[in-house]
Structure formats: C-alpha cells, structure tokens
Amino acid sequence: MSCDCKKRMDMTEQQLIKDGVSVPTPSILVHWKEFVCGGGSAFCNIIISYPLNKLIFRQMMHGVEATFALNQLQKEGLGFLYRGMLPPLMQRTLSMSLMFGVYDESLQPLLNNNVNPYVAKSIAGVVAGCVEATLMPFERVQTLLIHPKFHQKFQNTADATRHIARHYGIKEFYRGLTPILLRNGPSNAMFFIIRDEVKQRLPQQELLLYASLQNFIAGASIGAFLSTLFYPLNVIKIAMQCELGGPHRTVMYEFRYLLRKRGSNFANFYHGALLNISRAFLSWGIINASYEIFRKHLY
C-alpha cells in the first residue's frame, strides 16, 4: 500500500471516529484501545455507583423501602459496603468491550449487504446482548455475595466460585439465564438505535467540557429509560439467583410466585425503581461520557 493511500485511509477513519461511527479494522492496537475505552468507563462507573446499586439490590430482594434497606447496610458496616464488587467490576469491564465491539462486528456485514439500518442495529444489538450473557457467572456470584444469608458462608469471590463449581457444577453459574437474555438483547438494540438518533440531532461541541456534559446527559437519559423499562426482569433475575441449588424455575413461574408474594400488585415489582433510575442515570451518564473521553484521547 502506498503512503498516499494509507494517509487517505487514516484520514477517513479519523473523520468517521470523530463523527461517532465505529470503523472495523484488523489492527490489534485499535482493539486494545477499544478495550481500554470500555474497561475504563466501566471501572469509573462501578467505583462510583456500587453503593447505590447495592441499596437498590436490597429493595429488589426484600421489596422494602429505601430507608429500611439503608438501615440494613448501616448495621452491616463499611466493611461489607463494597463486598461483592469484584465480580461486577470484572464483568462490566469485559461487558462494555463486548457490547460495543460485538455490536460493530455484527452491524457492519449487515449494512454492507444493504439490510435496513434499523433492522441491522436490532439484530446486532441482540447478538451483542447474547454474547454478553456468557459473562453472567459474575452476576451470579455477585448476587450470592450481596445476599446477607450468605455473608458467613462465603468469604469472597474465589471462595463462592469454588463452592459452586465443586458442589453444583457449571449449570448453577447460569441460574437466571433466561431473564438476562430477555433483558440484554432488546435493551442493547434499543440503546444503540436511540443513541444514534440522539447523536444525529444534538449539536457538535468543540469544548471537551460541553461535549462530555452532552454525552453524559444523553447516555444517562437513555440508560435510565431502558433500565426502568426492563426493571421487572431484573427483579425476577435476582429472585432466581438468590437460590443456591434446587430446581431451576422458569421466568413465568418466578413471576407468578413473586406476584402472589407481593400482594398480586404488579406495582410492587417497582420497589427500588426510583433509586434505580438515579443509579442508571448516573451509571450510563458516566459510561457514555467517560467512554467518549477515553476514545478521544486514545485516538
């Protein structure tokens, strides 16, 4: 390849990256950069939002008000506040890389074959969500570590992982897979479609501060909306994963069981939803803004 040709290709890729379009490339260095962007945004998000996420988990698990869940965490002390953080930290680091990387890899061939852009984005989002679901053992272990009835049973992530593998086998790591698939695929597809539509309509910002604020608000709003929409599936997933051993119940069975347990009132599935909106707003705002910042600096 001539120098002029290579220079034109680099300029084209830089312009596409500036416009927010992912450019597939075989370069190992670029893949490394994408991993750092996704991993860095996930790291920032988990460190900041984990305590709030744990509070929401308690509300989902017990169907209680925020003050009651907060009192539980205060009684347990600061030592348990970040207990169980390692699995989501590892999961989100890998998950963000897969979410954006697999989505782009799936999207480009579809667009090249003249598939309708919205159909192509939907298919690519579902594929990325299904690939992300392979990381669900991290969610599984995190749920057990957060649940107070397992505080004395498991010392840390490695201890819980060894216990599950030794006594229950690989299938136990994937308890609650169905609600995760039902959540990941559609939510990913909707996220990328809405995100692209919003980016096309927002003005271009030259200053990093204004661009970051704009990316934060856009990502936060989309994330809060989707997280609320799929909130009941998270409640069902947590209820499934709070069990260790025994039969693997279906989504419909768990839904009916929880509905009866919560007074046959579907609104009770949304205990913790207000805090969840706050958490999702903060989390996706951090992810979207920090991802773009990492990307801008690395590229």
N, C-alpha and C positions, 0 to 999 in steps of 0.2 A: 504493500500500500504506500502511495507517495505521501510526502509530507503535507502537500496542499490538501489532499483528500482527507487525511487524518485530522488536519486542522479544521476542515469544514464539518466533519463528523463531531468533533469535540464541541464546536460552537453550537451545533444543532442540539446536542444533548444538554449543554448548559442552559440553552434557552428553554427547552422543554422542562428541565428541572425547576427553572425559575418560575415557569407558569404552573407548577404543581403537578406535572404529568410524569409518571414513573417511566423510565426508559430501560427496557430489558437489555442486559449486557452480560457477556461471559466473564467480565473482569472479576477476579477474586477480590481485588481491593474494594470494588464497589459493593460487593456482597458484605464485606467486612464493615464498610461504612453504614450500610443499611441496618446491620445487626446492632451496631453501636447506637444508632439513632433510636431504634425501637427499644433496645435494652435500657438506654439512658432515660428515655421518657417513662418507661415502666418503673425503673428504680426510684425516680423522683416521686412518682405517683404513690407508690406503696409506702415509702417512708413518711410521707405527709398524711395520707388518708387512712392508714391502717387502723388507728384507734377508733375512728368514726365507723369504719367498716365492721369492727368487732362489736361495737354498740348496736349497730343495725342487725347483725347476726343474732344477737341475744333476743331482740324483738321478734325476729322471724321465727326463732326456735321456740320461744315460750308464748308468743302472742301477747306481750306485755307492753306497757307504756315506756317511754324513753327514760323517765325518772327512775323507774324500778330497775331497768337494765343498767343504768348508770350507777345506781347504788350497789348492784352486784359487782361491777368492775372495781368500784372504790374499795369494797370489802376485801377483794382478792389482792389488791395492792399493785404497785407499779411493776413488780417482778413478773406478773402474769400479763401485763398490758400488751407487750409485743410477743408473747408466746404464740407460736404458730405462724410467725411472719415469714420464715424461710421458704416454705412451700409456695405461697403466693408470689414471693419475690422472684423465685426461680421460674415459676410458671409464667408470670406476666412478662418477664424478660424474653423468654422463648416465644410466648404467645404473640406479643407485638411484632416480633420478627416474622413469624409465620403469617399473621393476619395480613400484613402489608405485602410481604414477599410472595406468598402463595396466591394472593388475590391478583397481583400484577402478572404473575406467570400464567395464571388461568385466563386472565382477561385478554391479553394480547393476541393469542391464537384465535379467539372468538371474534375479536374486532377485525383481525386480518381476513377472516372468512365472511365478512360483511353481515355478521349477526347483529340484530337490533341492539344498540348500545345499552338500553335498559335491561333487556333480556340477558345480554352478556355480563353486565355488572351483577345481576341477580344470581346467575349461575356461578360466577367467580366468587361471590360472597359466600354462597352456600358451601362451595368446595373448601374455601379457606376456613370456614367455621367447622367443617367436619375434620379437617386436619388439626385444627386447634384442639379438638376434643380428645386427641391422643394424649394430651397433657393433663387430663382430668385426674390422674392419681395424685397430683399435687393438691388439687381442690379437696380430694377425698381425705388425705392425711390432715390437711389444714382444719377441716370440719371436726375431726376427732380431737385434735389438739385444743381447739377452742371450746369444745363442749366441756362443761365443768365436771361431768361424771367420769371423764377420762383423765382428769388432772393428775390423779395419783397412779393411774395405770400406765401412762406413757411419759417418759422423761423428756423426749424431744422428737424431732422429725425422724431421725435414723432409727430410734427405738420403736416408734409406731410402724414404720415401714417394715422392719424386720419381723415384728409381731404379726402383721397382716400376711406377709409372704409365707411365714412359717406355718401359721395355723389356718389360713383361709384360702390362700392361693391368689393367682392373678385376677380372677374374676371379681374378688372383693374390692380391688382397686377401682373397678369400673361400675360400682353400685351407683345408680342415678345417672347412667349414661344417656338415657332417652330424653329427659328434660334438658340436658345440656345440648344435645343435638338440635332439639326443637328451639332452643334459645339462640345458639351460636349462629346457625346458618341464616335464618331470616334477619336477625339483628345486624349481622355483618353486611348483608346485602343492602339493607335499608340505610345503614351508616354511610357506606360509600356512595350510594346514589344521592342521598340528601347532602352529604359533604360536598360532592362535586357541583351540585346545583347551587349551593350557598356560595362556594368559592367563585363561581362564574358571575355571580350577581354582586359580590362585595367589591369595593374599590381597592385598587392596588395601593399598598402603603410602602413608602420608601424608608421611613424610620423603623428600626428594629422594635422599639418600644410599642409603637402603634400597631405594627404588624403582629407582634406577639399578643397584644391585647385583643386584637380582632380574631386571631386564631383561637385564643383561649375562650372567648365568648361563643364562637361558632361551635367548637368541639364540645364545650360544656353544655350548650343548649341541646345539641343533637344527642349527646350521651345521656342527659337527664331524661329526655323524652323516651328514648328507647329503653332505658333501664326501668322506667316506670311501666312502660307497656308490657315488658316481659317479667315484671316483678313476681307475679304468682308462680311462674315456672321456677324461679329461684327458691321460693318458699317450699315448693314440692321437692326440689332437688336436695335442699338442706334436710328436710324431714327424712328423706330416704337415706342420706349419708350419715345421719346421726345414729343409725343402727350399725352394729358390728356382728356379722354372722346372721344366720336365719335366711328365710326366703327373700328373693328379690321381687318386690311388689311392683306392679305396673303403675304407670302415671295416673291412669283413671282410678285405680284402687286407692292410691295415696291421696288423690284429690278428694274423693268422696269421704275418705276417713278424716281428713283434715277439716272438711266442710262440716261434718257432723260434730267433730270435736270443738269447733269454733261457733257453735250455735246455729248451723245451717245459714250463716250470713256470709256471702262472698266478700263483703267489705272487710271482714276480719282477716282476709288474706293480705290486706294492705297495711297491717300493723308494721310500723317502721318505714312506710313508704315516703313520708316527708323527709326523714333523715336520709333515706336512700337517694332522694332527689338531690339533697345537699351534697352527699358523697359523690354521686355520679357527676354532678355539675363540676365539683372540684376536680375529681379524678380525670374526666375526659378533657376538661379545660387544660389541666397540667400536661396530659399526654399529647394533645394536639399542638399546644404551644411549644412545649419542650422538644417534641419531635421535629418541628419545623426549624427551631433554633439549632439543634444538633445538625440537621441536614444542611442548613445554610453555612455553618462553619466548616463542616467536613467536606462539602463540595466546593 
